[in-house]
Amino acid sequence: MKILFLSNNEITDALFHWLAAEKENVMYYNKKISADDILKWDIEFIISYNYCFLLKDEVIQLLPHKVINLHTSYLPWNRGASPNIWAFIEGTPCGVTIHEIDQGLDTGDILVQSRLEFDFEKETLRSSYEKSHEAIQQLFQENWNAIKAGTLIPVKQQGKGSFHFKKQADAFGHLINYDDTICTFLKKVKKNYGEIIYPFRRE
């Protein structure tokens, strides 16, 4: 099976190399792709992980149930950008999710997910980010055989959850120091913006 691994972030490299070490026929790509590319390269499965481009429906339709995304949030919470940081700000569940890709952004059916807990007094923004990626890579490795065999039953996302655009995080980007503890960061946010920055949808 020829696999296309889509990413624009070096933190995903370890997972790509793990797939190669597992003798998977995997190709790394970091640019926009088209349906013609998929056909030309004889791609049979797509893994998107920290990939900055949305996949067109024509690409998704070529490989039904064989196009997945690795997202560092506990979906349906914190779809979109900066999921870790929004979980802290809004007090929503932290976690990681592997899901099928559909026409929405992080809205596809869930294959497998896991909750994460962080000590806000000890963990920094950097360490929580790194641990989230370690967790999703481990989750992927543990479930890869079932994912590629198609034996996991996709589950619809339940509830509205939440969604954030990158521009929303830009409003407090000047407050971010990745070496700050989560608690220190939240104190900065509260001091500058109050309890709630935006009227986000919550359940």
Disulfide bonds with the S-S distance in Angstrom:
none
